Amino acid sequence: MILELLSHRRAGATICPSDAARAVTGSGNDWRPLMDEARSAAAELVETGEVVITQHGEVVDLDTARGPIRIRRA
């Protein structure tokens, strides 16, 4: 879902992991339990070199990042 969402964004645009969780669950508030899975999926995509994780526009390491993150195509 992360790559699908990014494919609809302009080059350099980012998404929040919650965007992917919301897209998977549809409407409502039942997306929150999927946040750990969304972050794990993002980590796998970082490992394959498909995306990077950012905070305040700067690339960061997901393992040490605290607070809100964004996902961008590498």
NUDREN-450936 format. One record per residue (C-alpha): residue in one letter; residue number from 1; z negated, x, y negated. Coordinates in nm, 3 decimals. Example, Ala and Ser with C-alpha at 12.3 -4.5 7.8 and 13.67 -1.06 7.14 Angstrom:
# residues 2
node rest = a	nr = 1	Z = -0.780	X = 1.230	Y = 0.450
node rest = s	nr = 2	Z = -0.714	X = 1.367	Y = 0.106
This chain:
# residues 74
node rest = m	nr = 1	Z = 0.000	X = 0.000	Y = 0.000
node rest = i	nr = 2	Z = -0.073	X = 0.289	Y = -0.238
node rest = l	nr = 3	Z = 0.280	X = 0.424	Y = -0.208
node rest = e	nr = 4	Z = 0.425	X = 0.075	Y = -0.235
node rest = l	nr = 5	Z = 0.239	X = 0.011	Y = -0.561
node rest = l	nr = 6	Z = 0.336	X = 0.349	Y = -0.703
node rest = s	nr = 7	Z = 0.702	X = 0.287	Y = -0.617
node rest = h	nr = 8	Z = 0.697	X = -0.001	Y = -0.868
node rest = r	nr = 9	Z = 0.552	X = 0.214	Y = -1.148
node rest = r	nr = 10	Z = 0.733	X = 0.450	Y = -1.382
node rest = a	nr = 11	Z = 0.722	X = 0.823	Y = -1.307
node rest = g	nr = 12	Z = 0.382	X = 0.967	Y = -1.392
node rest = a	nr = 13	Z = 0.206	X = 0.629	Y = -1.390
node rest = t	nr = 14	Z = -0.117	X = 0.585	Y = -1.198
node rest = i	nr = 15	Z = -0.297	X = 0.317	Y = -1.004
node rest = c	nr = 16	Z = -0.663	X = 0.262	Y = -0.926
node rest = p	nr = 17	Z = -0.773	X = 0.247	Y = -0.561
node rest = s	nr = 18	Z = -0.891	X = -0.106	Y = -0.638
node rest = d	nr = 19	Z = -0.528	X = -0.202	Y = -0.712
node rest = a	nr = 20	Z = -0.441	X = -0.119	Y = -0.351
node rest = a	nr = 21	Z = -0.749	X = -0.298	Y = -0.216
node rest = r	nr = 22	Z = -0.665	X = -0.608	Y = -0.420
node rest = a	nr = 23	Z = -0.303	X = -0.602	Y = -0.305
node rest = v	nr = 24	Z = -0.412	X = -0.592	Y = 0.059
node rest = t	nr = 25	Z = -0.654	X = -0.882	Y = 0.028
node rest = g	nr = 26	Z = -0.461	X = -1.099	Y = -0.214
node rest = s	nr = 27	Z = -0.654	X = -1.304	Y = -0.467
node rest = g	nr = 28	Z = -1.029	X = -1.332	Y = -0.487
node rest = n	nr = 29	Z = -1.315	X = -1.085	Y = -0.486
node rest = d	nr = 30	Z = -1.301	X = -0.985	Y = -0.119
node rest = w	nr = 31	Z = -1.133	X = -0.653	Y = -0.205
node rest = r	nr = 32	Z = -1.454	X = -0.458	Y = -0.275
node rest = p	nr = 33	Z = -1.534	X = -0.385	Y = 0.093
node rest = l	nr = 34	Z = -1.194	X = -0.210	Y = 0.117
node rest = m	nr = 35	Z = -1.267	X = 0.048	Y = -0.152
node rest = d	nr = 36	Z = -1.383	X = 0.315	Y = 0.095
node rest = e	nr = 37	Z = -1.066	X = 0.261	Y = 0.298
node rest = a	nr = 38	Z = -0.851	X = 0.279	Y = -0.017
node rest = r	nr = 39	Z = -1.012	X = 0.610	Y = -0.114
node rest = s	nr = 40	Z = -0.967	X = 0.740	Y = 0.242
node rest = a	nr = 41	Z = -0.600	X = 0.642	Y = 0.236
node rest = a	nr = 42	Z = -0.564	X = 0.822	Y = -0.098
node rest = a	nr = 43	Z = -0.726	X = 1.132	Y = 0.054
node rest = e	nr = 44	Z = -0.475	X = 1.127	Y = 0.341
node rest = l	nr = 45	Z = -0.188	X = 1.103	Y = 0.092
node rest = v	nr = 46	Z = -0.331	X = 1.397	Y = -0.102
node rest = e	nr = 47	Z = -0.336	X = 1.600	Y = 0.221
node rest = t	nr = 48	Z = 0.033	X = 1.525	Y = 0.282
node rest = g	nr = 49	Z = 0.117	X = 1.617	Y = -0.077
node rest = e	nr = 50	Z = 0.244	X = 1.272	Y = -0.173
node rest = v	nr = 51	Z = -0.015	X = 1.192	Y = -0.441
node rest = v	nr = 52	Z = -0.275	X = 1.358	Y = -0.661
node rest = i	nr = 53	Z = -0.608	X = 1.223	Y = -0.778
node rest = t	nr = 54	Z = -0.678	X = 1.224	Y = -1.151
node rest = q	nr = 55	Z = -0.962	X = 1.159	Y = -1.390
node rest = h	nr = 56	Z = -0.894	X = 1.141	Y = -1.763
node rest = g	nr = 57	Z = -0.536	X = 1.255	Y = -1.692
node rest = e	nr = 58	Z = -0.642	X = 1.576	Y = -1.515
node rest = v	nr = 59	Z = -0.591	X = 1.643	Y = -1.145
node rest = v	nr = 60	Z = -0.925	X = 1.659	Y = -0.962
node rest = d	nr = 61	Z = -1.051	X = 1.711	Y = -0.609
node rest = l	nr = 62	Z = -1.136	X = 1.375	Y = -0.455
node rest = d	nr = 63	Z = -1.426	X = 1.526	Y = -0.260
node rest = t	nr = 64	Z = -1.605	X = 1.632	Y = -0.577
node rest = a	nr = 65	Z = -1.484	X = 1.361	Y = -0.816
node rest = r	nr = 66	Z = -1.755	X = 1.127	Y = -0.944
node rest = g	nr = 67	Z = -1.677	X = 0.801	Y = -1.113
node rest = p	nr = 68	Z = -1.347	X = 0.618	Y = -1.152
node rest = i	nr = 69	Z = -1.034	X = 0.788	Y = -1.024
node rest = r	nr = 70	Z = -0.663	X = 0.722	Y = -1.057
node rest = i	nr = 71	Z = -0.383	X = 0.794	Y = -0.808
node rest = r	nr = 72	Z = -0.045	X = 0.939	Y = -0.915
node rest = r	nr = 73	Z = 0.262	X = 1.053	Y = -0.723
node rest = a	nr = 74	Z = 0.261	X = 1.430	Y = -0.684
